[in-house]
Amino acid sequence: TIDECALDYDNCHAQATCSNTEGSFTCACNAGYTGSGIDCTTIDECVLGLHNCAAKAACGNTEGSFTCTCNTGYTGSGVTCSDVVECSIEHDNCHAQASCVNSEGSFLCSCNAGYTGSGVECATIDECALGHDNCAADATCTNVEGSFTCACN
């Protein structure tokens, strides 16, 4: 008997496996491919939902397989992804006079008391100019960084 597979007499696709049979051979597409074995095309596991990527990951189709990549704000293999705690590892861009609060997949910056702004940018509030001070009528209000002081006249 002739082994067409061993002698490379088969017409199987490059992404197929040849199996010798009595007097002939068969072709079967490899994992990640579909077709007759003579013609094989890649399977898009991402579109067909045949992947094992985490819910917080993106699936990317590749030739004969797929990749999983954790979304921004998450870390891991892609099959498992966990939240990055940006505040704890100082990967935030909060202002020095702002507090950082971790949120799922991200973080929030909030200006401290006595400051105003986005949290990424913070400026001192001039309580004296705004009349937000509690100085006595016979006292002078002086704005200081993040607060104010009162001094009797």
C-alpha positions, -999 to +999 in steps of 0.1 A: +000+000+000+012+035-008+012+062+020+002+092+000+006+115+031+042+104+038+051+106+001+035+141-002+012+128-029-019+143-012-036+176-021-045+186+015-044+223+024-014+237+042-036+240+073-050+205+071-038+171+083-035+142+059-044+107+072-035+076+052-063+051+045-063+018+026-057+027-010-063+065-004-061+093+021-083+119+038-077+156+046-091+173+077-087+210+085-066+217+116-081+233+148-090+269+141-099+262+105-129+250+086-135+235+052-132+203+032-095+197+041-085+205+006-097+240+011-094+255+046-102+289+059-096+304+093-125+305+118-133+339+133-137+327+169-144+363+180-174+368+157-187+333+164-183+335+202-159+306+203-134+323+224-126+323+262-118+360+266-128+377+298-159+400+298-135+430+303-113+420+273-112+424+236-110+394+213-088+397+182-090+371+154-057+357+141-049+331+115-061+299+129-067+313+164-075+344+184-060+367+211-075+382+242-064+416+254-076+432+286-094+465+281-079+498+293-080+500+330-077+463+335-047+439+337-042+402+331-039+375+305-070+385+286-087+352+297-088+368+331-088+405+337-088+425+370-093+461+377-061+483+378-062+503+410-046+534+395-047+555+427-027+529+447+000+525+421+001+562+414-009+559+377-034+587+381-030+623+368-047+639+398-035+674+409-014+675+441-043+692+458-068+665+447-078+631+459-079+600+437-108+576+439-106+543+421-136+533+400-142+501+379-117+503+350-107+539+358-104+565+385-118+599+394-099+630+406-116+655+430-101+687+442-096+689+480-116+713+502-106+749+495-098+742+459-118+741+427-113+726+393-115+693+374-093+673+398-066+671+372-062+709+376-070+725+409-068+762+420-073+777+454-107+793+461-105+829+472-130+827+500-124+864+509-132+877+474-162+855+471-175+864+506-174+827+517-154+835+548-168+837+584-146+865+596-161+891+620-172+924+607-142+941+624-117+916+610-097+913+578-099+882+557-067+870+540-068+843+513-042+816+518-035+784+497-066+762+501-081+783+529-083+818+545-074+835+578-091+862+598-073+889+618-089+915+640-085+950+627 
